[in-house]
Each structure stands twice: as C-alpha cells, then as structure tokens.
Amino acid sequence: MARATLKTIAQHTGLSVTTVSRALKDGDDVKAPTKEIVKAAAKELGYRPNPSGVGLRTGINYNICAVLPVTKPGDIVGDIGSLGLIEGFASALKESPYQLTVLPVRPDEHPLEPVKYAVENNLCGGMIFNMTKTQDERVSYLHDNGVPFVTFGQTEMSIEHPFVDIDNTDIVYRAASKLFANQRKNIRLLCASEIYTFVWHKYYGARRAAMEFGAEFEKEKNVIFESDELNYRELGKTLALSEDNIDGVICSSEINAAGVIAGIQDAGKVVGKDIEVMLIETCNFPSYFSPPISGFRQDFHKIGRLLIETLVKSIHGAPTSQLQIIEKCSFHKR
C-alpha cells in the first residue's frame, strides 16, 4: 500500500490539501469539527509526517539513533532488556514525526565507533545509548559536537547531561536487606564489569545494607564480576559447595539466575533453604523457575519511553536540570 500523504487525506475527506495541513497542525483558522474529521482520516489511512520534509521546513533532524549492544557469540538468548527498551522507544515515538534507527555495538567494537559513525554521516538529530561508564568518552564526544543525547545510566563527569536511570543503589540495598533480614550472613552479588557506573551503585547499596545489619560485604570477597568465560551453572555449584558457607546470592539477570539455580541444585542443595536467590529482573520469566524466585522488576518499556521523551525535550531546548530522571523498581514476591 502506498504511503498516505496530505493529498490522500484531502481526497478521502473532500477537503483541500491546505485545510488538511492546517488541521493536522491544530491551526487556529480551522474549526474543531474539521480537525476531528481530518485527524480521524489520518489515523484510518495510517498517515505519518515525512520526517525529511518536516526537517527541511523546520531545520530539525527528526532521526533518532539508539546505540545498543548486540548478542555475543555463544549467548543462549539475546538481551531481554534491549527488547523492552526498543518497544518503549516505539511506543513513545508513535504519532510523532521522529523516526528511530537502532545501531548495534558489536562485542569486538569500541563503543565510540558507532556513535562517531552516526554523527559523521549526519544520521541523527539526537542519540540514546546505555552501559555508561563513570568517565564516558561518548558523552564528551557528543557534547563537543553539539549533538543532543540522553544516556540510560549516569556518569561521574563534570559535563551535566540528560539521563534516565534505574536506582541501582536502592535495588541492591533492598535485595541485600531482605537476605540479611532472613538471617543470610554470607551473600554474593553478581554484576557486570566495574567499569560501568551502575555496578558501583549496586555495590554501594549492598554495603549500606550490610552495615545496617552488622554484616560484612567487601568488593574483593562478595562481588562476582561477570565475564564471557563465566559458566553460571558451574558458578552456582561452586558457590553451593564452598567452605565459606555462602547462603545468599543476588543475580543481575534472568539468564545468570537460571544457571546459578541449576548449579545449586546440581550440588544437591535446596534453593531458598540452603541458599536464597534474589533477582534483578526485566520480565516475568523467573516465575517459571523451580522454585520461583522473587525479584526486583526493572520496567525497561517505561525506561524506553522516558528516554525518548527526555531526548525530545532536550532537542527542543529544555534545561538539563529537568532532564535527569531516576526510576525505582517494584518488588515481585513469588
């Protein structure tokens, strides 16, 4: 089916192209009933403004680039969270002139490369990226080049910039507190590399909980950093058989939790009795674990919408102080 245009809507409604155009812009010279007729026809015909044409008239580049990691070779499944983000992006962009392009970051690629590619080839009027570092050169590059952007995650840089983040300190503080309250005394935290800002936030959350409950929690002993070589099933078995009497684990994703649970059971231990597992999750998949595992839900669909909304506000000149958002997670008991 051919793309619907202003002319298509005009033919459908019997109105002039000029009237249709003004009605879609909510022009004061068009009566409300006419606007309703035109907008209903536009929705029925699937009309969306042509971003190139709108961009020529307004001087705004209506292409948004989201730079996201892709699945690594050997991964069992892709990044569940990225799918939720993209769904959120699409939801927020519906009925808007903006178009989305997702640029993948390959495992062997420097994170700055796709960012530079998009800017140098004028692919975007705004950018979103995640996996932020405390000192992130992508932030410096986009700031220096005057490209509007918003990060999913925070930095610790002198550059004030828009961001949307999940309160990772609060998540792990609450998760660790539940474990300590259940008389778990020797817990482990699984998380990504310490080069990422959110990993330090998680560590601070666990430390705070440990201090309140009079327990020990040190990075060198209690944090397990994920890597491509780490086999989570073997890890679960190793933790279960450890002479350190490990009795609680906070997993950072559904995938590593599945492996850890299987490993604990391989060792002949009972999940929830010998070792309690707490989860940071993005979907309801853990309800199918045996036994089901309670977790803190990150609403990536909502985060995706917030990232788009924040970026659009930034493009239109909103002050950075209004564009820094931190979202809490909800607890799902199973």
Secondary structure, 3 states (H helix, E strand, C coil): CCCCCHHHHHHHHCCCHHHHHHHHCCCCCCCHHHHHHHHHHHHHHCCCCCHHHHHHHHCCCCEEEEEEECCCCCCCCCCHHHHHHHHHHHHHHCCCCCEEEEEEECCCCCCHHHHHHHHHCCCCCEEEECCCECCCHHHHHHHHCCCCEEEECCCCCCCCCCEEEECHHHHHHHHHHHHHHCCCCCEEEEECCCCEHHHHHHHHHHHHHHHHHCCCCCHHHHEEECCCCCCHHHHHHHHHHCCCCCCEEEECCHHHHHHHHHHHHHCCCCECCCEEEEEEECCCHHHHCCCCCCEEECCHHHHHHHHHHHHHHHHCCCCHHHCEEEECCEEECC
